[in-house]
Every structure is written in structure tokens, then in C-alpha cells.
């Protein structure tokens, strides 16, 4: 499935494989992805506040 409309096979976009990235880039990406996942988990794990539903 081509989600971005490039029409190229997966290997044709010439994106570097993970091991080919510099160590600094891998560390930065790992840190950013970790923070993104933790932020998302914190938002979705928070129970709704009391009184939010307006049932009488």
C-alpha cells in the first residue's frame, strides 16, 4: 500500500537503513519517539475528570 503516493517500491526511495544513520541521529530519534509515546500514553491513561459528563 502506498500511503504517500510516490509510486516507488519501498527500496526505491533511498532512505537510509537504521544502522546506516549516524549514532547521534539514532539517539535523537530514539529520544524523540520515546517522548512521543510517553506523552501519548499519559494523555490516554488519564481518567476523565469527575463532573465532565453532564448526566443529571
Biopython code that builds the backbone (N, CA, C, O; Angstrom):
import numpy as np
from Bio.PDB.StructureBuilder import StructureBuilder

atoms = [
    (1, "UNK", "N", (0.853, -1.171, 0.000)),
    (1, "UNK", "CA", (0.000, 0.000, 0.000)),
    (1, "UNK", "C", (0.898, 1.234, 0.000)),
    (1, "UNK", "O", (1.809, 1.336, 0.822)),
    (2, "UNK", "N", (0.657, 2.143, -0.889)),
    (2, "UNK", "CA", (1.443, 3.353, -0.997)),
    (2, "UNK", "C", (0.643, 4.506, -0.393)),
    (2, "UNK", "O", (-0.229, 5.072, -1.053)),
    (3, "UNK", "N", (0.937, 4.851, 0.849)),
    (3, "UNK", "CA", (0.173, 5.884, 1.546)),
    (3, "UNK", "C", (0.511, 7.293, 1.103)),
    (3, "UNK", "O", (-0.301, 8.204, 1.265)),
    (4, "UNK", "N", (1.701, 7.489, 0.545)),
    (4, "UNK", "CA", (2.134, 8.845, 0.238)),
    (4, "UNK", "C", (2.216, 9.140, -1.249)),
    (4, "UNK", "O", (2.691, 10.205, -1.643)),
    (5, "UNK", "N", (1.763, 8.217, -2.077)),
    (5, "UNK", "CA", (1.642, 8.470, -3.495)),
    (5, "UNK", "C", (2.937, 8.576, -4.269)),
    (5, "UNK", "O", (2.946, 9.170, -5.348)),
    (6, "UNK", "N", (4.031, 8.029, -3.770)),
    (6, "UNK", "CA", (5.282, 8.145, -4.508)),
    (6, "UNK", "C", (5.318, 7.213, -5.702)),
    (6, "UNK", "O", (6.013, 7.485, -6.681)),
    (7, "UNK", "N", (4.573, 6.109, -5.633)),
    (7, "UNK", "CA", (4.564, 5.156, -6.719)),
    (7, "UNK", "C", (5.837, 4.328, -6.821)),
    (7, "UNK", "O", (5.966, 3.510, -7.731)),
    (8, "UNK", "N", (6.766, 4.523, -5.914)),
    (8, "UNK", "CA", (8.027, 3.796, -5.931)),
    (8, "UNK", "C", (7.962, 2.609, -4.978)),
    (8, "UNK", "O", (7.308, 2.683, -3.938)),
    (9, "UNK", "N", (8.638, 1.512, -5.330)),
    (9, "UNK", "CA", (8.706, 0.404, -4.371)),
    (9, "UNK", "C", (9.454, 0.846, -3.112)),
    (9, "UNK", "O", (10.189, 1.833, -3.138)),
    (10, "UNK", "N", (9.265, 0.122, -2.022)),
    (10, "UNK", "CA", (9.832, 0.504, -0.732)),
    (10, "UNK", "C", (11.316, 0.827, -0.786)),
    (10, "UNK", "O", (11.745, 1.801, -0.167)),
    (11, "UNK", "N", (12.102, 0.058, -1.492)),
    (11, "UNK", "CA", (13.544, 0.279, -1.530)),
    (11, "UNK", "C", (13.980, 1.406, -2.447)),
    (11, "UNK", "O", (15.147, 1.796, -2.420)),
    (12, "UNK", "N", (13.085, 1.937, -3.252)),
    (12, "UNK", "CA", (13.462, 2.917, -4.257)),
    (12, "UNK", "C", (13.526, 4.349, -3.731)),
    (12, "UNK", "O", (13.950, 5.243, -4.464)),
    (13, "UNK", "N", (13.127, 4.593, -2.507)),
    (13, "UNK", "CA", (13.131, 5.963, -2.001)),
    (13, "UNK", "C", (14.493, 6.376, -1.462)),
    (13, "UNK", "O", (14.704, 7.546, -1.142)),
    (14, "UNK", "N", (15.418, 5.427, -1.359)),
    (14, "UNK", "CA", (16.791, 5.657, -0.939)),
    (14, "UNK", "C", (16.902, 6.217, 0.467)),
    (14, "UNK", "O", (17.841, 6.956, 0.764)),
    (15, "UNK", "N", (15.975, 5.884, 1.324)),
    (15, "UNK", "CA", (16.081, 6.253, 2.736)),
    (15, "UNK", "C", (17.110, 5.338, 3.381)),
    (15, "UNK", "O", (17.132, 4.141, 3.094)),
    (16, "UNK", "N", (17.961, 5.876, 4.243)),
    (16, "UNK", "CA", (18.981, 5.026, 4.867)),
    (16, "UNK", "C", (18.359, 4.045, 5.844)),
    (16, "UNK", "O", (17.359, 4.342, 6.497)),
    (17, "UNK", "N", (18.962, 2.886, 5.931)),
    (17, "UNK", "CA", (18.536, 1.903, 6.921)),
    (17, "UNK", "C", (18.984, 2.398, 8.299)),
    (17, "UNK", "O", (19.926, 3.184, 8.407)),
    (18, "UNK", "N", (18.312, 1.939, 9.332)),
    (18, "UNK", "CA", (18.612, 2.369, 10.703)),
    (18, "UNK", "C", (20.103, 2.262, 11.040)),
    (18, "UNK", "O", (20.657, 3.228, 11.566)),
    (19, "UNK", "N", (20.785, 1.138, 10.767)),
    (19, "UNK", "CA", (22.203, 1.039, 11.111)),
    (19, "UNK", "C", (23.099, 2.012, 10.335)),
    (19, "UNK", "O", (24.215, 2.303, 10.765)),
    (20, "UNK", "N", (22.616, 2.512, 9.201)),
    (20, "UNK", "CA", (23.410, 3.439, 8.405)),
    (20, "UNK", "C", (23.348, 4.874, 8.934)),
    (20, "UNK", "O", (24.172, 5.705, 8.553)),
    (21, "UNK", "N", (22.396, 5.172, 9.794)),
    (21, "UNK", "CA", (22.286, 6.519, 10.359)),
    (21, "UNK", "C", (23.414, 6.754, 11.351)),
    (21, "UNK", "O", (23.863, 5.818, 12.013)),
    (22, "UNK", "N", (23.878, 8.001, 11.462)),
    (22, "UNK", "CA", (24.897, 8.303, 12.469)),
    (22, "UNK", "C", (24.343, 8.031, 13.876)),
    (22, "UNK", "O", (23.140, 8.146, 14.109)),
    (23, "UNK", "N", (25.221, 7.674, 14.796)),
    (23, "UNK", "CA", (24.808, 7.354, 16.167)),
    (23, "UNK", "C", (24.030, 8.509, 16.798)),
    (23, "UNK", "O", (23.077, 8.278, 17.542)),
    (24, "UNK", "N", (24.426, 9.740, 16.509)),
    (24, "UNK", "CA", (23.740, 10.908, 17.079)),
    (24, "UNK", "C", (22.302, 10.985, 16.574)),
    (24, "UNK", "O", (21.391, 11.314, 17.335)),
    (25, "UNK", "N", (22.100, 10.686, 15.313)),
    (25, "UNK", "CA", (20.751, 10.715, 14.745)),
    (25, "UNK", "C", (19.888, 9.611, 15.338)),
    (25, "UNK", "O", (18.722, 9.840, 15.659)),
    (26, "UNK", "N", (20.451, 8.417, 15.486)),
    (26, "UNK", "CA", (19.695, 7.312, 16.090)),
    (26, "UNK", "C", (19.314, 7.652, 17.527)),
    (26, "UNK", "O", (18.187, 7.388, 17.947)),
    (27, "UNK", "N", (20.245, 8.235, 18.286)),
    (27, "UNK", "CA", (19.958, 8.597, 19.674)),
    (27, "UNK", "C", (18.872, 9.668, 19.742)),
    (27, "UNK", "O", (17.970, 9.586, 20.575)),
    (28, "UNK", "N", (18.955, 10.661, 18.876)),
    (28, "UNK", "CA", (17.957, 11.736, 18.874)),
    (28, "UNK", "C", (16.582, 11.196, 18.494)),
    (28, "UNK", "O", (15.583, 11.537, 19.127)),
    (29, "UNK", "N", (16.526, 10.355, 17.463)),
    (29, "UNK", "CA", (15.245, 9.792, 17.048)),
    (29, "UNK", "C", (14.646, 8.888, 18.115)),
    (29, "UNK", "O", (13.436, 8.901, 18.340)),
    (30, "UNK", "N", (15.496, 8.102, 18.773)),
    (30, "UNK", "CA", (15.013, 7.239, 19.850)),
    (30, "UNK", "C", (14.449, 8.074, 20.991)),
    (30, "UNK", "O", (13.397, 7.745, 21.539)),
    (31, "UNK", "N", (15.130, 9.139, 21.347)),
    (31, "UNK", "CA", (14.657, 10.013, 22.422)),
    (31, "UNK", "C", (13.330, 10.680, 22.051)),
    (31, "UNK", "O", (12.408, 10.738, 22.865)),
    (32, "UNK", "N", (13.241, 11.179, 20.827)),
    (32, "UNK", "CA", (12.004, 11.829, 20.385)),
    (32, "UNK", "C", (10.836, 10.855, 20.348)),
    (32, "UNK", "O", (9.738, 11.188, 20.797)),
    (33, "UNK", "N", (11.059, 9.662, 19.821)),
    (33, "UNK", "CA", (9.980, 8.669, 19.752)),
    (33, "UNK", "C", (9.559, 8.222, 21.155)),
    (33, "UNK", "O", (8.373, 8.018, 21.412)),
    (34, "UNK", "N", (10.527, 8.071, 22.056)),
    (34, "UNK", "CA", (10.207, 7.699, 23.439)),
    (34, "UNK", "C", (9.325, 8.762, 24.076)),
    (34, "UNK", "O", (8.321, 8.442, 24.712)),
    (35, "UNK", "N", (9.699, 10.028, 23.904)),
    (35, "UNK", "CA", (8.909, 11.117, 24.482)),
    (35, "UNK", "C", (7.517, 11.170, 23.874)),
    (35, "UNK", "O", (6.539, 11.397, 24.586)),
    (36, "UNK", "N", (7.417, 10.965, 22.579)),
    (36, "UNK", "CA", (6.112, 10.962, 21.909)),
    (36, "UNK", "C", (5.214, 9.858, 22.457)),
    (36, "UNK", "O", (4.035, 10.087, 22.725)),
    (37, "UNK", "N", (5.771, 8.665, 22.621)),
    (37, "UNK", "CA", (4.992, 7.536, 23.139)),
    (37, "UNK", "C", (4.579, 7.791, 24.585)),
    (37, "UNK", "O", (3.431, 7.538, 24.948)),
    (38, "UNK", "N", (5.490, 8.286, 25.412)),
    (38, "UNK", "CA", (5.157, 8.558, 26.815)),
    (38, "UNK", "C", (4.100, 9.658, 26.938)),
    (38, "UNK", "O", (3.186, 9.552, 27.756)),
    (39, "UNK", "N", (4.221, 10.705, 26.132)),
    (39, "UNK", "CA", (3.220, 11.776, 26.153)),
    (39, "UNK", "C", (1.850, 11.247, 25.740)),
    (39, "UNK", "O", (0.835, 11.588, 26.348)),
    (40, "UNK", "N", (1.828, 10.422, 24.716)),
    (40, "UNK", "CA", (0.556, 9.849, 24.256)),
    (40, "UNK", "C", (-0.042, 8.941, 25.329)),
    (40, "UNK", "O", (-1.244, 8.989, 25.588)),
    (41, "UNK", "N", (0.792, 8.120, 25.947)),
    (41, "UNK", "CA", (0.307, 7.221, 26.987)),
    (41, "UNK", "C", (-0.239, 8.009, 28.176)),
    (41, "UNK", "O", (-1.244, 7.617, 28.768)),
    (42, "UNK", "N", (0.408, 9.103, 28.527)),
    (42, "UNK", "CA", (-0.059, 9.920, 29.647)),
    (42, "UNK", "C", (-1.415, 10.552, 29.343)),
    (42, "UNK", "O", (-2.256, 10.674, 30.234)),
    (43, "UNK", "N", (-1.627, 10.944, 28.118)),
    (43, "UNK", "CA", (-2.909, 11.564, 27.753)),
    (43, "UNK", "C", (-4.026, 10.538, 27.712)),
    (43, "UNK", "O", (-5.142, 10.827, 28.144)),
    (44, "UNK", "N", (-3.750, 9.357, 27.206)),
    (44, "UNK", "CA", (-4.805, 8.366, 27.063)),
    (44, "UNK", "C", (-5.059, 7.588, 28.347)),
    (44, "UNK", "O", (-6.119, 6.978, 28.485)),
    (45, "UNK", "N", (-4.116, 7.589, 29.293)),
    (45, "UNK", "CA", (-4.276, 6.831, 30.528)),
    (45, "UNK", "C", (-4.952, 7.653, 31.620)),
    (45, "UNK", "O", (-5.316, 7.109, 32.663)),
    (46, "UNK", "N", (-5.123, 8.935, 31.400)),
    (46, "UNK", "CA", (-5.733, 9.798, 32.403)),
    (46, "UNK", "C", (-7.235, 9.570, 32.430)),
    (46, "UNK", "O", (-7.903, 9.725, 31.408)),
    (47, "UNK", "N", (-7.777, 9.199, 33.600)),
    (47, "UNK", "CA", (-9.232, 9.006, 33.668)),
    (47, "UNK", "C", (-9.956, 10.339, 33.500)),
    (47, "UNK", "O", (-9.417, 11.388, 33.852)),
    (48, "UNK", "N", (-11.147, 10.301, 32.976)),
    (48, "UNK", "CA", (-11.893, 11.553, 32.810)),
    (48, "UNK", "C", (-12.158, 12.205, 34.158)),
    (48, "UNK", "O", (-12.355, 11.524, 35.164)),
    (49, "UNK", "N", (-12.162, 13.516, 34.163)),
    (49, "UNK", "CA", (-12.414, 14.264, 35.399)),
    (49, "UNK", "C", (-13.851, 14.062, 35.844)),
    (49, "UNK", "O", (-14.744, 13.883, 35.016)),
    (50, "UNK", "N", (-14.073, 14.091, 37.148)),
    (50, "UNK", "CA", (-15.435, 13.968, 37.672)),
    (50, "UNK", "C", (-16.258, 15.184, 37.278)),
    (50, "UNK", "O", (-15.768, 16.313, 37.274)),
    (51, "UNK", "N", (-17.489, 14.937, 36.953)),
    (51, "UNK", "CA", (-18.388, 16.014, 36.591)),
    (51, "UNK", "C", (-18.306, 16.416, 35.137)),
    (51, "UNK", "O", (-18.978, 17.359, 34.721)),
    (52, "UNK", "N", (-17.496, 15.722, 34.353)),
    (52, "UNK", "CA", (-17.376, 16.078, 32.949)),
    (52, "UNK", "C", (-18.615, 15.671, 32.173)),
    (52, "UNK", "O", (-19.086, 16.406, 31.306)),
    (53, "UNK", "N", (-19.148, 14.478, 32.495)),
    (53, "UNK", "CA", (-20.369, 14.101, 31.790)),
    (53, "UNK", "C", (-21.527, 14.878, 32.413)),
    (53, "UNK", "O", (-21.588, 15.054, 33.629)),
    (54, "UNK", "N", (-22.401, 15.317, 31.599)),
    (54, "UNK", "CA", (-23.466, 16.209, 32.065)),
    (54, "UNK", "C", (-24.777, 15.452, 32.264)),
    (54, "UNK", "O", (-25.859, 15.979, 32.005)),
    (55, "UNK", "N", (-24.664, 14.215, 32.724)),
    (55, "UNK", "CA", (-25.870, 13.441, 33.028)),
    (55, "UNK", "C", (-26.483, 13.970, 34.320)),
    (55, "UNK", "O", (-25.775, 14.244, 35.289)),
    (56, "UNK", "N", (-27.767, 14.106, 34.321)),
    (56, "UNK", "CA", (-28.443, 14.572, 35.536)),
    (56, "UNK", "C", (-29.167, 13.453, 36.213)),
    (56, "UNK", "O", (-29.792, 13.662, 37.253)),
]
sb = StructureBuilder()
sb.init_structure("model")
sb.init_model(0)
sb.init_chain("A")
sb.init_seg("    ")
for serial, (resi, resn, name, xyz) in enumerate(atoms, 1):
    if name == "N":
        sb.init_residue(resn, " ", resi, " ")
    sb.init_atom(name, np.array(xyz, "f"), 0.0, 1.0, " ", f" {name:<3s}", serial, name[0])
structure = sb.get_structure()
